Amino acid sequence: MSFLNEKVFEPALNNPRSTPAIKAGINLTRTRMSQRTAFGMVNYFWTAVIGTERSTKFAKEMKRIGLARFEENIDEFRERFGNEWLAQIPANER
């Protein structure tokens, strides 16, 4: 969670270009992710990148106003939280 707070959530929340809707969406996403296990957070990240109609509109709006999104952090996220990292999580914590 600290990775996403540093790279996506906090920069968006602290950016003066962020709209109330963007801030609400960021807070909702952060809340939903924090309710999951580490494995669940990684899964949520990839599901969000694939997106739904609503989430892709949200991501486009973030991009339009110049905010970092999950998509800008894919490579680093994949490196840090890939299969090797996931394999370290005990099965009962998934």
Chimera marker file (.cmm) of the C-alpha trace (Angstrom):
<marker_set name="trace">
<marker id="1" x="0.000" y="0.000" z="0.000" r="1" g="1" b="0" radius="0.5"/>
<marker id="2" x="2.876" y="2.354" z="0.721" r="1" g="1" b="0" radius="0.5"/>
<marker id="3" x="4.040" y="2.047" z="-2.903" r="1" g="1" b="0" radius="0.5"/>
<marker id="4" x="0.662" y="3.171" z="-4.246" r="1" g="1" b="0" radius="0.5"/>
<marker id="5" x="0.313" y="5.879" z="-1.602" r="1" g="1" b="0" radius="0.5"/>
<marker id="6" x="3.664" y="7.309" z="-2.659" r="1" g="1" b="0" radius="0.5"/>
<marker id="7" x="3.266" y="6.938" z="-6.425" r="1" g="1" b="0" radius="0.5"/>
<marker id="8" x="-0.450" y="7.514" z="-7.058" r="1" g="1" b="0" radius="0.5"/>
<marker id="9" x="-2.729" y="8.307" z="-4.132" r="1" g="1" b="0" radius="0.5"/>
<marker id="10" x="-0.903" y="11.056" z="-2.218" r="1" g="1" b="0" radius="0.5"/>
<marker id="11" x="0.318" y="12.925" z="-5.321" r="1" g="1" b="0" radius="0.5"/>
<marker id="12" x="-3.239" y="12.995" z="-6.674" r="1" g="1" b="0" radius="0.5"/>
<marker id="13" x="-4.775" y="14.058" z="-3.373" r="1" g="1" b="0" radius="0.5"/>
<marker id="14" x="-2.217" y="16.828" z="-2.916" r="1" g="1" b="0" radius="0.5"/>
<marker id="15" x="-2.341" y="18.132" z="-6.480" r="1" g="1" b="0" radius="0.5"/>
<marker id="16" x="-4.225" y="21.422" z="-6.854" r="1" g="1" b="0" radius="0.5"/>
<marker id="17" x="-5.598" y="20.239" z="-10.218" r="1" g="1" b="0" radius="0.5"/>
<marker id="18" x="-7.381" y="17.310" z="-8.578" r="1" g="1" b="0" radius="0.5"/>
<marker id="19" x="-11.121" y="17.727" z="-8.613" r="1" g="1" b="0" radius="0.5"/>
<marker id="20" x="-13.402" y="16.701" z="-5.750" r="1" g="1" b="0" radius="0.5"/>
<marker id="21" x="-14.518" y="13.720" z="-7.893" r="1" g="1" b="0" radius="0.5"/>
<marker id="22" x="-10.905" y="12.610" z="-8.415" r="1" g="1" b="0" radius="0.5"/>
<marker id="23" x="-10.170" y="12.932" z="-4.699" r="1" g="1" b="0" radius="0.5"/>
<marker id="24" x="-13.297" y="10.965" z="-3.813" r="1" g="1" b="0" radius="0.5"/>
<marker id="25" x="-12.378" y="8.230" z="-6.302" r="1" g="1" b="0" radius="0.5"/>
<marker id="26" x="-8.824" y="8.043" z="-4.975" r="1" g="1" b="0" radius="0.5"/>
<marker id="27" x="-10.068" y="7.793" z="-1.395" r="1" g="1" b="0" radius="0.5"/>
<marker id="28" x="-12.568" y="5.094" z="-2.338" r="1" g="1" b="0" radius="0.5"/>
<marker id="29" x="-9.915" y="3.105" z="-4.183" r="1" g="1" b="0" radius="0.5"/>
<marker id="30" x="-7.470" y="3.433" z="-1.298" r="1" g="1" b="0" radius="0.5"/>
<marker id="31" x="-10.141" y="2.323" z="1.195" r="1" g="1" b="0" radius="0.5"/>
<marker id="32" x="-11.107" y="-0.684" z="-0.916" r="1" g="1" b="0" radius="0.5"/>
<marker id="33" x="-7.492" y="-1.712" z="-1.361" r="1" g="1" b="0" radius="0.5"/>
<marker id="34" x="-6.659" y="-1.320" z="2.332" r="1" g="1" b="0" radius="0.5"/>
<marker id="35" x="-9.415" y="-3.810" z="3.164" r="1" g="1" b="0" radius="0.5"/>
<marker id="36" x="-7.600" y="-6.515" z="1.212" r="1" g="1" b="0" radius="0.5"/>
<marker id="37" x="-4.624" y="-8.712" z="1.889" r="1" g="1" b="0" radius="0.5"/>
<marker id="38" x="-1.370" y="-7.908" z="0.081" r="1" g="1" b="0" radius="0.5"/>
<marker id="39" x="-2.278" y="-10.541" z="-2.500" r="1" g="1" b="0" radius="0.5"/>
<marker id="40" x="-5.712" y="-8.958" z="-2.880" r="1" g="1" b="0" radius="0.5"/>
<marker id="41" x="-4.162" y="-5.505" z="-3.355" r="1" g="1" b="0" radius="0.5"/>
<marker id="42" x="-2.031" y="-6.779" z="-6.212" r="1" g="1" b="0" radius="0.5"/>
<marker id="43" x="-5.064" y="-8.409" z="-7.806" r="1" g="1" b="0" radius="0.5"/>
<marker id="44" x="-7.075" y="-5.198" z="-7.364" r="1" g="1" b="0" radius="0.5"/>
<marker id="45" x="-4.294" y="-3.211" z="-9.067" r="1" g="1" b="0" radius="0.5"/>
<marker id="46" x="-4.339" y="-5.443" z="-12.154" r="1" g="1" b="0" radius="0.5"/>
<marker id="47" x="-8.132" y="-5.499" z="-12.261" r="1" g="1" b="0" radius="0.5"/>
<marker id="48" x="-8.155" y="-1.698" z="-12.133" r="1" g="1" b="0" radius="0.5"/>
<marker id="49" x="-5.615" y="-1.477" z="-14.964" r="1" g="1" b="0" radius="0.5"/>
<marker id="50" x="-7.761" y="-3.737" z="-17.140" r="1" g="1" b="0" radius="0.5"/>
<marker id="51" x="-10.640" y="-1.544" z="-16.111" r="1" g="1" b="0" radius="0.5"/>
<marker id="52" x="-14.345" y="-1.164" z="-16.412" r="1" g="1" b="0" radius="0.5"/>
<marker id="53" x="-16.106" y="1.564" z="-18.332" r="1" g="1" b="0" radius="0.5"/>
<marker id="54" x="-16.267" y="3.662" z="-15.171" r="1" g="1" b="0" radius="0.5"/>
<marker id="55" x="-12.645" y="3.106" z="-14.140" r="1" g="1" b="0" radius="0.5"/>
<marker id="56" x="-11.282" y="3.794" z="-17.612" r="1" g="1" b="0" radius="0.5"/>
<marker id="57" x="-13.147" y="7.132" z="-17.689" r="1" g="1" b="0" radius="0.5"/>
<marker id="58" x="-11.679" y="7.928" z="-14.280" r="1" g="1" b="0" radius="0.5"/>
<marker id="59" x="-8.165" y="7.056" z="-15.462" r="1" g="1" b="0" radius="0.5"/>
<marker id="60" x="-8.598" y="9.190" z="-18.603" r="1" g="1" b="0" radius="0.5"/>
<marker id="61" x="-9.643" y="12.155" z="-16.466" r="1" g="1" b="0" radius="0.5"/>
<marker id="62" x="-6.604" y="11.675" z="-14.218" r="1" g="1" b="0" radius="0.5"/>
<marker id="63" x="-4.363" y="11.588" z="-17.287" r="1" g="1" b="0" radius="0.5"/>
<marker id="64" x="-6.053" y="14.650" z="-18.796" r="1" g="1" b="0" radius="0.5"/>
<marker id="65" x="-5.218" y="16.754" z="-15.764" r="1" g="1" b="0" radius="0.5"/>
<marker id="66" x="-1.697" y="15.339" z="-15.488" r="1" g="1" b="0" radius="0.5"/>
<marker id="67" x="-1.959" y="12.977" z="-12.545" r="1" g="1" b="0" radius="0.5"/>
<marker id="68" x="-0.007" y="9.750" z="-12.196" r="1" g="1" b="0" radius="0.5"/>
<marker id="69" x="-2.198" y="6.685" z="-12.498" r="1" g="1" b="0" radius="0.5"/>
<marker id="70" x="-1.692" y="2.970" z="-11.984" r="1" g="1" b="0" radius="0.5"/>
<marker id="71" x="-0.786" y="2.772" z="-15.669" r="1" g="1" b="0" radius="0.5"/>
<marker id="72" x="2.255" y="5.027" z="-15.246" r="1" g="1" b="0" radius="0.5"/>
<marker id="73" x="3.550" y="2.699" z="-12.551" r="1" g="1" b="0" radius="0.5"/>
<marker id="74" x="2.981" y="-0.666" z="-14.250" r="1" g="1" b="0" radius="0.5"/>
<marker id="75" x="6.631" y="-1.501" z="-14.903" r="1" g="1" b="0" radius="0.5"/>
<marker id="76" x="7.839" y="-0.748" z="-11.390" r="1" g="1" b="0" radius="0.5"/>
<marker id="77" x="4.767" y="-2.416" z="-9.852" r="1" g="1" b="0" radius="0.5"/>
<marker id="78" x="5.343" y="-5.556" z="-11.933" r="1" g="1" b="0" radius="0.5"/>
<marker id="79" x="9.004" y="-5.674" z="-10.908" r="1" g="1" b="0" radius="0.5"/>
<marker id="80" x="8.292" y="-5.214" z="-7.218" r="1" g="1" b="0" radius="0.5"/>
<marker id="81" x="5.097" y="-7.247" z="-6.872" r="1" g="1" b="0" radius="0.5"/>
<marker id="82" x="5.436" y="-9.935" z="-9.520" r="1" g="1" b="0" radius="0.5"/>
<marker id="83" x="5.213" y="-13.698" z="-9.271" r="1" g="1" b="0" radius="0.5"/>
<marker id="84" x="8.338" y="-14.036" z="-7.132" r="1" g="1" b="0" radius="0.5"/>
<marker id="85" x="6.957" y="-11.614" z="-4.547" r="1" g="1" b="0" radius="0.5"/>
<marker id="86" x="3.505" y="-13.210" z="-4.646" r="1" g="1" b="0" radius="0.5"/>
<marker id="87" x="5.020" y="-16.665" z="-4.090" r="1" g="1" b="0" radius="0.5"/>
<marker id="88" x="6.327" y="-15.456" z="-0.733" r="1" g="1" b="0" radius="0.5"/>
<marker id="89" x="2.803" y="-14.863" z="0.575" r="1" g="1" b="0" radius="0.5"/>
<marker id="90" x="1.555" y="-17.864" z="2.567" r="1" g="1" b="0" radius="0.5"/>
<marker id="91" x="-1.464" y="-19.551" z="0.999" r="1" g="1" b="0" radius="0.5"/>
<marker id="92" x="-3.635" y="-18.821" z="4.051" r="1" g="1" b="0" radius="0.5"/>
<marker id="93" x="-3.013" y="-15.061" z="3.606" r="1" g="1" b="0" radius="0.5"/>
<marker id="94" x="-4.204" y="-14.882" z="0.013" r="1" g="1" b="0" radius="0.5"/>
<link id1="1" id2="2" r="1" g="1" b="0" radius="0.2"/>
<link id1="2" id2="3" r="1" g="1" b="0" radius="0.2"/>
<link id1="3" id2="4" r="1" g="1" b="0" radius="0.2"/>
<link id1="4" id2="5" r="1" g="1" b="0" radius="0.2"/>
<link id1="5" id2="6" r="1" g="1" b="0" radius="0.2"/>
<link id1="6" id2="7" r="1" g="1" b="0" radius="0.2"/>
<link id1="7" id2="8" r="1" g="1" b="0" radius="0.2"/>
<link id1="8" id2="9" r="1" g="1" b="0" radius="0.2"/>
<link id1="9" id2="10" r="1" g="1" b="0" radius="0.2"/>
<link id1="10" id2="11" r="1" g="1" b="0" radius="0.2"/>
<link id1="11" id2="12" r="1" g="1" b="0" radius="0.2"/>
<link id1="12" id2="13" r="1" g="1" b="0" radius="0.2"/>
<link id1="13" id2="14" r="1" g="1" b="0" radius="0.2"/>
<link id1="14" id2="15" r="1" g="1" b="0" radius="0.2"/>
<link id1="15" id2="16" r="1" g="1" b="0" radius="0.2"/>
<link id1="16" id2="17" r="1" g="1" b="0" radius="0.2"/>
<link id1="17" id2="18" r="1" g="1" b="0" radius="0.2"/>
<link id1="18" id2="19" r="1" g="1" b="0" radius="0.2"/>
<link id1="19" id2="20" r="1" g="1" b="0" radius="0.2"/>
<link id1="20" id2="21" r="1" g="1" b="0" radius="0.2"/>
<link id1="21" id2="22" r="1" g="1" b="0" radius="0.2"/>
<link id1="22" id2="23" r="1" g="1" b="0" radius="0.2"/>
<link id1="23" id2="24" r="1" g="1" b="0" radius="0.2"/>
<link id1="24" id2="25" r="1" g="1" b="0" radius="0.2"/>
<link id1="25" id2="26" r="1" g="1" b="0" radius="0.2"/>
<link id1="26" id2="27" r="1" g="1" b="0" radius="0.2"/>
<link id1="27" id2="28" r="1" g="1" b="0" radius="0.2"/>
<link id1="28" id2="29" r="1" g="1" b="0" radius="0.2"/>
<link id1="29" id2="30" r="1" g="1" b="0" radius="0.2"/>
<link id1="30" id2="31" r="1" g="1" b="0" radius="0.2"/>
<link id1="31" id2="32" r="1" g="1" b="0" radius="0.2"/>
<link id1="32" id2="33" r="1" g="1" b="0" radius="0.2"/>
<link id1="33" id2="34" r="1" g="1" b="0" radius="0.2"/>
<link id1="34" id2="35" r="1" g="1" b="0" radius="0.2"/>
<link id1="35" id2="36" r="1" g="1" b="0" radius="0.2"/>
<link id1="36" id2="37" r="1" g="1" b="0" radius="0.2"/>
<link id1="37" id2="38" r="1" g="1" b="0" radius="0.2"/>
<link id1="38" id2="39" r="1" g="1" b="0" radius="0.2"/>
<link id1="39" id2="40" r="1" g="1" b="0" radius="0.2"/>
<link id1="40" id2="41" r="1" g="1" b="0" radius="0.2"/>
<link id1="41" id2="42" r="1" g="1" b="0" radius="0.2"/>
<link id1="42" id2="43" r="1" g="1" b="0" radius="0.2"/>
<link id1="43" id2="44" r="1" g="1" b="0" radius="0.2"/>
<link id1="44" id2="45" r="1" g="1" b="0" radius="0.2"/>
<link id1="45" id2="46" r="1" g="1" b="0" radius="0.2"/>
<link id1="46" id2="47" r="1" g="1" b="0" radius="0.2"/>
<link id1="47" id2="48" r="1" g="1" b="0" radius="0.2"/>
<link id1="48" id2="49" r="1" g="1" b="0" radius="0.2"/>
<link id1="49" id2="50" r="1" g="1" b="0" radius="0.2"/>
<link id1="50" id2="51" r="1" g="1" b="0" radius="0.2"/>
<link id1="51" id2="52" r="1" g="1" b="0" radius="0.2"/>
<link id1="52" id2="53" r="1" g="1" b="0" radius="0.2"/>
<link id1="53" id2="54" r="1" g="1" b="0" radius="0.2"/>
<link id1="54" id2="55" r="1" g="1" b="0" radius="0.2"/>
<link id1="55" id2="56" r="1" g="1" b="0" radius="0.2"/>
<link id1="56" id2="57" r="1" g="1" b="0" radius="0.2"/>
<link id1="57" id2="58" r="1" g="1" b="0" radius="0.2"/>
<link id1="58" id2="59" r="1" g="1" b="0" radius="0.2"/>
<link id1="59" id2="60" r="1" g="1" b="0" radius="0.2"/>
<link id1="60" id2="61" r="1" g="1" b="0" radius="0.2"/>
<link id1="61" id2="62" r="1" g="1" b="0" radius="0.2"/>
<link id1="62" id2="63" r="1" g="1" b="0" radius="0.2"/>
<link id1="63" id2="64" r="1" g="1" b="0" radius="0.2"/>
<link id1="64" id2="65" r="1" g="1" b="0" radius="0.2"/>
<link id1="65" id2="66" r="1" g="1" b="0" radius="0.2"/>
<link id1="66" id2="67" r="1" g="1" b="0" radius="0.2"/>
<link id1="67" id2="68" r="1" g="1" b="0" radius="0.2"/>
<link id1="68" id2="69" r="1" g="1" b="0" radius="0.2"/>
<link id1="69" id2="70" r="1" g="1" b="0" radius="0.2"/>
<link id1="70" id2="71" r="1" g="1" b="0" radius="0.2"/>
<link id1="71" id2="72" r="1" g="1" b="0" radius="0.2"/>
<link id1="72" id2="73" r="1" g="1" b="0" radius="0.2"/>
<link id1="73" id2="74" r="1" g="1" b="0" radius="0.2"/>
<link id1="74" id2="75" r="1" g="1" b="0" radius="0.2"/>
<link id1="75" id2="76" r="1" g="1" b="0" radius="0.2"/>
<link id1="76" id2="77" r="1" g="1" b="0" radius="0.2"/>
<link id1="77" id2="78" r="1" g="1" b="0" radius="0.2"/>
<link id1="78" id2="79" r="1" g="1" b="0" radius="0.2"/>
<link id1="79" id2="80" r="1" g="1" b="0" radius="0.2"/>
<link id1="80" id2="81" r="1" g="1" b="0" radius="0.2"/>
<link id1="81" id2="82" r="1" g="1" b="0" radius="0.2"/>
<link id1="82" id2="83" r="1" g="1" b="0" radius="0.2"/>
<link id1="83" id2="84" r="1" g="1" b="0" radius="0.2"/>
<link id1="84" id2="85" r="1" g="1" b="0" radius="0.2"/>
<link id1="85" id2="86" r="1" g="1" b="0" radius="0.2"/>
<link id1="86" id2="87" r="1" g="1" b="0" radius="0.2"/>
<link id1="87" id2="88" r="1" g="1" b="0" radius="0.2"/>
<link id1="88" id2="89" r="1" g="1" b="0" radius="0.2"/>
<link id1="89" id2="90" r="1" g="1" b="0" radius="0.2"/>
<link id1="90" id2="91" r="1" g="1" b="0" radius="0.2"/>
<link id1="91" id2="92" r="1" g="1" b="0" radius="0.2"/>
<link id1="92" id2="93" r="1" g="1" b="0" radius="0.2"/>
<link id1="93" id2="94" r="1" g="1" b="0" radius="0.2"/>
</marker_set>
